[in-house]
Amino acid sequence: LAARVGAKRVLSIAVIIWSFACALSAIIGENMHVLFTLRVIVGMAEACTYPSMVDLLSVWIPYAERGRCWAFVTTGEALGTVLMLLGGPFLIKNYGWRSVFWSSAICGFCWSVVFIALATSDPAHHPRISVAELAYIQESRPPRAPYSTTPWLSILTNRPFLCTVMTHICYNWTFYIGLSWIDKFLKSSFH
């Protein structure tokens, strides 16, 4: 979708949707069913992030620099998670549980404004890129394959893909078990 309609458009809309859902969580999230529904909306919108980022990086970043750039992007994502895990308790203690949702919503909306103002899906359409920089990016890019239908059966029966999915599920399961357990552990150990 990002490659067809533009990664900037897809990522912008996704961030605005999840920011709006975070803001609504702060406003009407007292009901567990409503909060659950809003968190599902956040997750669905966040699902657009990686495909959009990969598309943006594939056209903007010179081929030899993509690995370093992707490492920078994913490190930023992990750093954001750590900052919220550290800052969340402070916000909740001093400003209430809604402040976590408000801070996420405000950050998302602010990021969207900057991203919409400065980004383009393709460097050839960026108004402030120099001719030399554009040539450098375009010369280092391998040609893009023509769009085709997604071979879902081949993907879903591909053994390395299935192993990667299982690894990701196991990682996330242990990560979230750890997150849900750590609070109880710290309270029982230090209080």
HELIX and SHEET records of a PDB file:
HELIX    1   1 ALA A    2  VAL A    5  1                                   4    
HELIX    2   2 ALA A    7  ILE A   28  1                                  22    
HELIX    3   3 MET A   32  GLU A   46  1                                  15    
HELIX    4   4 THR A   49  TRP A   60  1                                  12    
HELIX    5   5 TYR A   63  GLU A   65  5                                   3    
HELIX    6   6 ARG A   66  TYR A   95  1                                  30    
HELIX    7   7 ARG A   98  LEU A  118  1                                  21    
HELIX    8   8 PRO A  123  HIS A  125  5                                   3    
HELIX    9   9 VAL A  131  SER A  140  1                                  10    
HELIX   10  10 TRP A  152  LEU A  156  1                                   5    
HELIX   11  11 ARG A  159  PHE A  190  1                                  32    
END                                                                             
